[in-house]
Amino acid sequence: MTGTDSAFPIDLSQFKKLALDPKKANLTVVEKAALKANIQLLRDAIVFFTATGAARGVSGHTGGAYDTVPEVCMLLALFNQSPDAFVPIIFDEAGHRVATQYILSVLEGSMPAEHLLHYRAANSKLPGHPELGLTPGVKFSSGRLGHMWPLVNGIALANKDKTVFCLGSDGSQQEGNDAEAARLAVAQGLNVKLLIDDNDVTIAGHPSEYLKGYDVSKTLEGHGLKVFTVDGEDIDALWGAVSGIVTYDGPAAVVSKRKMAPGIADIEGSTHGHDVIPVKSAIKYLESKGYTGLGDILLKIQPAPQPYLFSGVSKEMGANRVVFGEAVNLVLDGLSKEEAAKKVMVIDTDLEGSTGLKVIHQKHPEVFVPSGIMERGNFSAAAGFGFDHDKFGVFSTFSAFLEMVVSEITMARLNHCNVLCHFSHSGVDEMADNTCHFGINSLFADNGLSDVQSWLYFPADPLQMVAVVKRVFFERGVRFVFSTRSKVPFILKEDGSKYFDEGYEFVPGKDETILEGKAGYVVSFGEMLYRSYDAVLRLRQGGLDVGLINKPTLNIVDEQTLAKVGASPFVLIVESFNQKTGLGSKYGTWLLERGFTPKYGYMGTTKEGSGGLWEQIPYQNLDPQSIISKVQTLAI
């Protein structure tokens, strides 16, 4: 029996239905005991089922959902006491705390507890962020981080006779969206109540260290909210604060000061608490709470292997998102520390470990600026540094967040700024966080007019990433480099040597012919190139002479290559970007404008995600077999 076939071993029926009157600021002995029992029960369950994400290798987040259980239990008790006084949804602007929404779904009977054992698994409908309409019992889509409060304001405007609650965090409150939401809430006197987990931990570190001067309570007070700042682990003080905001007429917030993951010995107060709890740490914690046998369930859960063996590529894999930082270091190594500090500035957006900037921070701290979850401001700071003709800013975040900085990209372009942008986690591959984290609208970056030029690069493997960065680092203007969350293999030549190894020179704007073909061409880039390569090689083995083009510069027409593929019988674009906005939506126009009329097809992301890791690609019908099938229909 696998771990996921087990009954859920923590009895959630022990959760006590409690009703609390907000007009009574002091808990009775009985109320406090029931509340503490509920908190411990849900915290134990969250530790256990989020650890299944660690066991199956899909990551996840334990600490945030664990932290806010006291607030969640109090809100449920308020809903029980006066159901007509509140919008009975616990909105959360930190979408990675999705474990909260899943356990609420179980408590209300929308989902069996056993299903929690499939946390973040592919096709489980339990992705890494809540998605309305996908998971039974989930009542809203959170988006990424810091997006809910403005929406909650609108819900409050539509329900003026009710109170609306939103969970927040010291991370989500760094987003500019929340400053705008605060001003509207105060100006309109909205009955919005925030419960903010201020645990001083985000992905990259501690805001008190990397963002000195940032204070959640003072910020909200400055906007005009009524704020209660309390020890979030002091149940009496926390309830008194919750009572205070509910009885206050207008927008108000409880700021709960606590360590991240309090009471979990291995991760308390550390950045590791932001991520999923390791299986060994979960077992240690659960055994300390008196549970037995739970470790056996967790240890039986294993990652789902990728069963496909790709041809034309190495077994060796590399993480392009990390290689980006290593390539920048290669450039900076050629400068003195003084020259580098004067000429280059690299700014982080709380993702240095995820987007490759950590290695720059470690090796070249003279150019590095740590910063918070403030994509718009940080991008513009990088661009502003590059306002000088001989200075260069570097900015990095996830590709999904590119949509947030489009107007800032325009400003950088209008001001002729030099800024190199690395957007990692592009496409859909290994995106267990699912749809809201898909980096699929990246061509939005190419939003200038026809008389200006932007450069969008998507290297196919680690060697090409190094070649791209070294070639374009000191180019002027706005440049974009994309990578995936997933690792990629090295592209190989027919003789088995690495295609982008010694002797390779990257030329901006130039397409690369991997294989010539008479029957037609597949055009691809990034992490889809090796999948396309595999498909093309198998088609050629079957007698169909298909060619393959790598297009590492996404938005520039290579006239010579376009003419070649345009004169062939068919052209197929294969990408993991949004099919509506990606390369395929443009390439056909380029062909027609030049009088070429081959059969044309394009494949991209077309639907909301499946969860899981590698499973996202076949779910979008972007696997090699799907590419082969599409080619075969075009080649008829």
Secondary structure, 3 states (H helix, E strand, C coil): CCHHHCCCCCCHHHCCCCCCCCCCCCCCHHHHHHHHHHHHHHHHHHHHHHHHHHHCCCCCCCHHHHHCHHHHHHHHHHHHHCHHHEEEEEEECEHHHHHHHHHHHHHCCCCCHHHHHHCCCCCCCCCCCCCCCCCCCCCCCCCCECCHHHHHHHHHHHCCCCEEEEEEECCHHHCHHHHHHHHHHHHHCCCEEEEEEECCCCCCCCHHHHCCCCCHHHHHHHHCCEEEEEECCCHHHHHHHHHHHHHCCCCEEEEEECCCCCCCCCCCCCHHHCCCCCHHHHHHHHHHCCCCCHHHHHHHCCCCCCCCCCCCEEEEEECHHHHHHHHHHHHHCCCCHHHHHHHEEEECCCCHHHHCCHHHHHHCHHHEECCCCCHHHHHHHHHHHCCCCCCEEEEEEEHHHHHHHHHHHHHHHHCCCCEEEEEECCECCCCCCCHHHCECCHHHHCCCCCCCCCEEECCCCHHHHHHHHHHHCCCCCEEEEECCCCCEEEEECCCCCECCCCCCCCCCCCCEEEECCCCEEEEECCHHHHHHHHHHHHHHHCCCCEEEEECCECCCCCHHHHHHHHCCCEEEEEEEEECCCCCHHHHHHHHHHCCCCCEEEEEEECCCCCCCCCCHHHHCCCCHHHHHHHHHHHCC
